[in-house]
Amino acid sequence: MNLSFSAYYHLLADHIRPQRGRFALLASLLFGSIGLRIYAPQIMRQFIDSALAGAALQTLTWTALAFIGIALTQQVVAIGVTWLGENVAWTATNALRAELAEHALHLDMKFHNDHTPGELIERIDGDVTELATFFSQFALNLIANGFLLIGILIALFLEDWRAGLAFTVYSFLTIFILGKMKDIAVPHQKARREAEAQYYGFIEEQLSGTEDIRSSGAVGFSIRELFRHQGEILKHNRKSHFKRWIIENAMGLALTTGSLLAIVSGYWLFTAGVITIGTVYLFVHYINLLEEPFWAMTHEIESFQTIGACVERLTEFKAFKREVKNETGLDVKSHPLDLKFDDVTFSYNGDANVLTRLSFDLQAGSVLGLLGRTGSGKTTIGRLIFRLYDVNDGSIKMNGAHINDLHLDSLRRNVAIVTQDVQLFKASIRENLTFFDRTISDEKIIATLEELELGDWYASLPQGLDSVLETGSRSLSAGEAQLLAFTRVFLKNPGLVILDEASSRLDPATEVKLERAIDKLLKNRTAIIIAHKLDTIQRADDILILERGNVLEYGNRKQLASDSTSRFHQLLQTGMEEVLA
C-alpha cells in the first residue's frame, strides 16, 4: 500500500484538532526558537566586528549580554517545547488507542477468529507508541526546520547574493536527494512490525496453553518456534537499519560538501574585500546551523520509515469494516420478547452449513429446550440472536421485527447469555457485575446478590464491592462464578435469556442453589435452555432437537414426552446425558 500524504495529514489532524490550543502554543514556541537561532549569530558577528574595530568596552559588554540572554531564552523555549510536545503526544496517542480499541471491539467475530489477541495488542499499543513523536513534533519539526532553512538562506542572501544563491542550490539538491530516499526502508519496517505482531501472537498462544505444552512434551518445539519468530524480526531489522545507514552516510557526505563550500566562499569573498571577518564567521556559523535542519530532516526521514509502516498498518486495520451493524434501527422495548427463526441457513466463512433451513417460533414468556450433540449448531443459534454473525438465508424476527432492523446496542441490551465458562475480569466486584455501568446502584447489586444466595459470600469479602477479582474466576468456585453470571443477567434485566449448559460441572449442593436461581431468572422472561440434563430441560415448554444443523424434532415438551415414537421420548428413556454427550 502506497500511502499519500493525506493519510498522514488526516491521522494527525483528527487527533491534534481536539487540543489545537496546545498545538498552536507548541508551534509558536518552535517558530520562536527558529527566530532566536537565526538572530543570535548576527549579534556575534556584530561583537567580532566591533572588537576588531576597537569599540568601547561598554558596547562590547552589552553585546555579549544580549547574546547570553538570547542563548538562555533559547534554552527555556527548548524546555517548553519538550514538555508541551510530550503532553500533546501522550494525549493524542491515548485518544488513538481508545479509537482503535473501540474499533476492534465492534468488528465481527470473523475478524477476531482470524487475528490473535497478541497481534491486536501490537497494533493497538505497539504501532501507536511508535507514533508518539509523529503527534508531538514530527510534522512541526519538518515545518520548523524548513522555516529555519529558509531563514538561513534569506540571511545569506542579505549578506551576499552569490553566497545565498550557492547555498540555495546546494540546499535544494540535498532536499531532493532526501525526498527520493524517504521511502526506501518503509517495506522493511512494515515487515518488521508484522513479524513482531506474529511474535506477540505466538507468545500469547503459548502462555495460554502452558499446561498442554508441558504435558505433551512440546517445550522444545515452542522454543524453536520462538527463535524462528525472533529470527524473522532480526532479518527485517537488519535490512531496515542498512537502508537507514545509507541515508545517514549520504547526508554526512552532503554536509561535508556544504562545510567545504562555506569555507571556500567565505575565504574568497573576504580576500576580495567584499565581507568582513565577522561576516566570514557568520557564513561558517550559518552553514553549521544548516547542518541542524538537514540532520533533523535525516532523522525525521528515518523516523518516517517506522512511522510510515505504522500508519500503513493502522490504515489497513481501520479499513476493516463491520459486516454486522445497525446504528439507527428500532429500539427493543417490550418485555419479555418473542423470537422467530424462519428458514435460517448459516455457515462460517462460506464452509459447510452449520444450520440448514432452521425454523421455530418462541412465544413471549415461554421456554425452549434446545438439544443436540456437540457440533449440531446449538451455540451458533445464540451467536445469531446476538448478531455476532448475520444469517446467509432466511430471517430472524424479534417482536415481529427483523433483527437487522433493530438498533444493535438495543438488541444486545435485551438479550443475555450464561455459559458454563464464565469470563471474569481483574477488576472490582462492582465492575465485573455491572460491566462498568455507573447507573446501577450498590444497593441494587447487594440486593441481587442476596436474592441469589450469595449474601454470605459477599459478607466475607474484605472490601465489599470494591474487592478485586482475579482474571478468569481463579479466586472463585465454579458455582460462585456461575451465580455471579446470573447476577449480571438480573442487573441487566433482559427480555430473552440463553442458558448454554450453565449448570454443568457443579457439585450437587451448588447445583441446588443454581436451580433455584434459574427458577427466579426465568420468571417473566423468554428463555432458550441448551442442556444435557433432564432436571433443567423440564422447565421447557417446547423442545427442539438438532442434528448436524437440521431440525430432527420440534414440538411441545409434554406431547413429545408422551409420544413413544418421538426422539425426545427415547432420550428420556435412555438418559440424555449419555446420548447427547
N, C-alpha and C positions, 0 to 999 in steps of 0.2 A: 504494500500500500504506500503510494507516494502522497504524503500529506502536503496540502497547500499551507501558506502562512495563515490563511483564515482559520484553520483548525487550531493553531496555536493562539491566535487572537481571541477566538470565541472562548476557549478554555480559560485564558487569562481574564478576559472581560467579565465572564459570568461569575467569577469568584472574587474579583477585585472590586466590582461595582458596589457591593454592599458596604465596603469600607473605603470608598473613594476619598473621603476626607483625609484619612491617614495616608493613603497612597499619594494624594496630592502634596501633603506635607513632606513625604519621603522624596518625591520628585523635586520639590523646592530645595530641600537640603542638598540633594545630589548636584543640581544645577548651580546652587550657590558655591558648592565646593569647587566646581569647574572654574567659575569666575575667579576664585581666590588662587587657584593653581596657575592660571594664565597671568594674573596680575602680579603675583609675587616676584617672578624674575625681572619684571620691569623695575621694581624697587631696587633689586640687587644690581641691575645694570646702572641705575642712577647712582647708587652708592660707589660702585667701582669707578665710574667716570668722574664723579665728584672728588673722590680720594686722589685720583691721578691728577686732577686739575688743582689740587691744593685747597679744597673748600674748607670752610671753618669747621672746628670740632663740633660745635652745636648742631650744624646742619647734618653732619655725618651721624651724630648721636640720634637725632630724631628719625633719620632714615633707617638706621639699624633697629630702633624701637618699633617702627612701623612694620618692618619685615618680621620681627619676632611676634608682634601682635597678630599679623595675618597667619603666621605659622601656627600659633596657639589656637586661633579661631578655627583654622582648618582641622585641627585635631578634635576639637569639640564637636564640629559638624560631623566628622567621621564616626565618633561615638554615637551621635544621634541617628545617623544613617544605619549603623549596625543594629542598634536596639529596635528602631522602628521597622527595619526590614525584617528582622526575626519575628516581630509581633504580627506583621502583615502575613508573612509566610505561614506561621502557626495557625492563624485564623482561617486562611484560605485552604490549607491542606486539610484541616479538620472538617471544613464545610464540604470539601470534595469527597473525603472519606464517608461522611454521612450520606451524601448523594449516591455514591456507588453502592454502599451497603443497602440503602433503601431500594435501589435498582435491582440488586441481587435478590433481595427478599421477594420482590414482585415478579421475578422471572419464573417461567413454568418449570414443573418438575423434570421435564425432558432435559432442560439445560443443567439442572443440578445433578441429574443422573450421569451426565456426560462430563462433568467437571468436579474434581475433588475439592474438599474444603481447603486443603493446603494451597491449591492453585488460586482459589478465590482470595485467600488471605494475602498471597503475594501480590495480586493485582490491586486489591483494595488498600493494603498498607504499604507493601514494598515499593510499588510503582509510584504511589502518591508521595512517599517520603523522598524519592528522587526528585520530585517536582518542587520541593520546598524553595530552593534558590530561584527557580523559574518564577514563582509567585512573588518573591520578595524583591529580587534585584536583577534577574536575567534580562528582562526587556528594558528596564530602566538603565542598567549598566551599558547595554548596547547603545541606547539612545544617548546616554550621558557621555560615553566615550566617543560617540560620533560627534557630539557637540564640542567636546574637548579637542578633538582632531581639527574640526572646522575653525575653532577659536585660535588654535596654534597657527594654522595656515594663514588666517587673516592677519594675525600679529606679524608673521614673517613677511607677508605682502606689504604691510605698512612700513616695515623696516627697509626692505629692498624687494622690488618686484621680481628680480631674477631669482633670488633665493626662494621667494614664495612660489613661483612657477615650478622650479625644480622639485621642490618638496611636495607640491600638489600632484605632479606627475608620478613621483615615487609613491605617494600615499595611495593613489587610485590603483596603481599596478599591484601593490601589496594587498589591498582590499579585494581586488578582482581574483587574485590567487586564493585568498582565504575563502571567498564565496564559492569557488569551484571545488574546494576541498571539504566544505562543511558537512556533506552527507556521506563521506567515504566509510565511516565506521558505524553508521546507523544500523545496517543489516546485522552486523556482528553484535551490537549492543542489544538489539531486539532478540536475536537468537540466544544471547546470554540470559536475558530476562525470562524467556520462555523455558530455558533449561533450569533456571532457578525455581520457577513455578512448578515444573515437573519434580524437581528435587524435594521441595517442601511438601508437595502432594504425596510423594513416596514416603517421606518421614512420617506424615500423619497416618497413612495406611499401616505402616509397620508398628507404630506405637499403639494404635487401636487393636492390632492383632498380636500383641506381645505373647499372650498365653499360647495361642495356636502355633506361633513360630517356634517357641521353645519346646512345646510338646511334640512337634513334628520333626525336630532336629534341623530346622531350616535357617538357623542363625548364620551359618556360613554363606548361604545364598543371599541373605539380606545384606550382609556386609559387602559382598561382591557387587550387588546392585547399587549400594550406597556409593562405592568407589566409582562405578560406571557413571552415575549421575554427576559426581564431582568432576570426573574427567571431562564430561561434556561442557560443564561450566568453565573449566580451565581452558579448554580448546578455544572457545569463543572469546574468553577474556584475553588470551594471548593475541588473537587476531585484532581485536579492537584496540589493545594497547599499542600494537605495532603501527596501526593506522594513525593513532594519536601521536606517536613518536615522529612520524613523517611530518605531521602538521607543525609540531614544535620545532623541528630542525629547519623546516622551510622558513618559519618565522625568524628563527635565530639568524639565518643567512640574510634575510631581508633587512633586519635591524642592524646587522654589522655593516651592510652596504650603506644604510642610512647614516650611521655614525661617520663613516668614511666621507660621505658626501658633505656632511656638515663641517667637518674639519677642513676639507679641501676648499669648499666655497667660502668659509669664514676667513681662511688664510688669504685667499685670492682677493677678496673684497677689502680686507684690511691693508694688504700691501699696496692695493690700488688707491688707498686713501678714501674709499667710499664710506667705510664704517669705522667706529671706534673700537678699542679693546673691550669695552663694556658690551658693545653690540655683538662682538665675537662670543663673549660669554653667553649672551642672550641666545645666539644661534645654537651653541652647544647644549645649553640648558633646555631649549625648546625641543631639540632633537632627542635628548634624553627623555624629556617629557612625552614625546611622541611614542616612545617605546611602551609607555604605560597603557595607552588605549589599544595599541597593537597587540601587546601581550594579553591585555584583558580580553580583547576580541578573540585571541587564540584560545584562551581558557574557556571563554563563553562558547566557542565553537566546539571545543572538547566536551563541555557540558551538554551542548546541543546534541551530541551523538547519543548520550544517555537519555536526555530529555525527549529527543525525537522518538526513540524506541519506546519510552514510557507513554508518550502521548499517542503513539500509534496503537499500542496495546489497549490503552484506556478507550480510545475511539472505537476500536473493534468490540470491546466489552460493552460500551454504551449502545452499540449498534444492534445488540441482541434485543429483539422485541418480544414482548409478551404475546403469546398466541391467545391466551385466555385473559380477557379483560372486559370490563364494563364499569366505567366511572360515573355514568349518568343515568343508570337504569332505575327501575321501580324499587321502592323500599318494601321489605318484608315486614308486615305489621301484625297479621293475625297470629294467634297462639291457642292451641297447638297447630302444627302445619299438616297439610295433606301433601302426598307425594305420588307422582305417577310416572312410571317408565313406560314408554311406548315404542316398541320395536327397536330398542337400543342395541347398536352394534359398535364395538370398540376394539382397537388394537393399539399396542405400544409401538411407535416408530414404524408403522406400516407392516409389522410382522403378522403372524397368525392371529386370528380373532381371539381375544380374551373373553368377550361377551358377544353372543350372536342372537339378535332379534329378541332381546330380553324385554318382557312386559309384566308389570304388576301395578296394582292400584292400592296404595296405602292411605286409608282414610284418617282424617284428623283425630288424634287421641287413641288410635289403635297401635298394636304392636305386631311387627313382622318378625318371625323366626327364620333366619337365613342359615341354611345348612349346605354342606358340600365338602368334598375333600380339599386338601391343600392344592392350590393352583386352579381351583374351579372358577375363580373370579369374584369371590365374596368381598375381599378387601378393595378390589377395583370399583365396586359399586359405591363405597364410601368416598373414594377419590373423585368419582364423577359428580357426586352430590355436592362436594365442596368446590367443584370446578377447578381442581388441580389439573385436570385434563378436560377437553371437550370431546363429546361423542363423535364418532365417524359418521353414524347414520342414526335415524330415529330422533326422539326428543325426550327430555326430562322436564316435567312440569311441577311447579310448587304453588299451591293455592290457585291452580288454574292458569298460571303464567309460566311461559317458557323461562327456564333458569338463565338462559342467555340474555333475557330482557330484564333481569333483576340486577340491581346495584350489587357489585361483587362483595363489597365490605358488609352490606346489609345482609346478604345471603349467608356469609360466613359467621356473622354475629348470631344468627338464629339457628345455627346447626352446631352441634358439639359431638365429639367422638372420644371414647375412652377405650384404650387398648391395654393389653397385658404388660406392655413395655412403656412405663410412664417416664416422660422426659422432664427432669427437674434441672434447674439451673443453679449455679453458685451465686445465690442471691438470698435475700431475706425471705422468710415465710410469706410475708405480705406480698412481695413482688412475685413470688412463684405462684401464688393463688390468684392474684388479680391480673397477672401479665402486665404489671406496671400501670394499671388503671387507677389513677388517684381519686376518682369519683366514688369508689367503693369504700365505705366507712369501715373502721376497725371493728366497731360493734357488730356490723353485719357479718364480717369474716368470723369473728369469735362465735356468734350465734349459730352459724352454719357448721362450724367445727363441732360444737356441742351436739347439734342435731344429728350429725353423722357419727356420734360416739367417739369423737376424738378429743373430748374435753380433758380427760386425764392426761393424754399425751401432750396437749397444749399447756396444761398446768405445769408439766415437768420441764418446759423449755426455760433456759436461764434468762433469756431476753425477750420472751414473748414473741410477738410477730416480727420483731427485729432480729430474731435468731437466724443465722445464716445456714442454709442447707448446702451439702456437698453436691458437686456435679454428679448427675446420674443416679440420684437417690441412694448413694452408698451408705448414708447415715440412717436410713430407714429400713424397716422390714418391708417385704413385698405388699403385705396387707395395708400398712400405713401409707405407702406410696399410692396404692390404688384408691384408698379413701380420700387422699389429698386430690387425686384426679377428679373424683366425684365432687369434691368441694368446689373445684374450678367450675364445673358444669352448673352447680347450684347458683354460684355467684354470677355466672353468665346468663342463666335463665333462658336457654334456647327453646324453640318450639319443636325441634327434632333432635333426638339423641341416637347415636350409633354406639352400641356396645360390642366391641370386637374382641370376643373371648376374654372379657375383662375379669372374670372370676377364676381363671385357670391358675394352676400352680400355687394355690393357697392352702394353708392348714385349715382343718375343719372349723376351729373356733373363729378364726378370722373370716372364713367364708360365710359363717352365720351373720357376722356384722355386715359383710358386704351385701348379702342377700337382702337384709333389711334396708340398706342404703339404696339398693336397686328399686325396691318397692316404693320408696319415697321419691326417687328420681323419675320413675315412670308415671307418677300421678299427674294428670292433666298435660301429658306430653305425648307426642308421636315418637315411636321408637323402632329401631331395627336392631335385633339381637343376633349377633353371629356367635354361635356357641357349639360346643361338643357335648355339653352336659344336659341331662334331662331336666334337672331342677330349674335351670334358667329358662329353658325353652317352654316350660309350662305356662309362662306368662304370655306367650304369643297368642294373638287372635288368629293369624294366618301363618302358614308355613310355605316357604319357597326353598326347594332343593335344586341346587345347581350341579351340573356335570359337564366339565370342560367348557364352561361358558354358556351352556344351553340349559333351558328350564326342563328339569327332569320331572318335577311335580310342583303344583301350586294350588292351594286351597285352604279352606277353613281347618284350623288345627283339630278341633273336636271331630269333625266329619272324617278327616283323613285318619285320625287315630282309631276310629271305629270301623274303618273300611279295611278288611283283611287283605284286600288286593293292593292297597296303596304302599308305596315305598316308605312313607313315614311310619306306617303301622309296623312294617318289618324292622325298621330301625329301633322302634320302641321294644320290640321283642328280643332283638339280638344285642342291643346295647349300642347306643350312638357312639360312645367313646371309642369302641373298638373298630367300628365300621368307618367312621369319618376321620379317624386319625391320619 
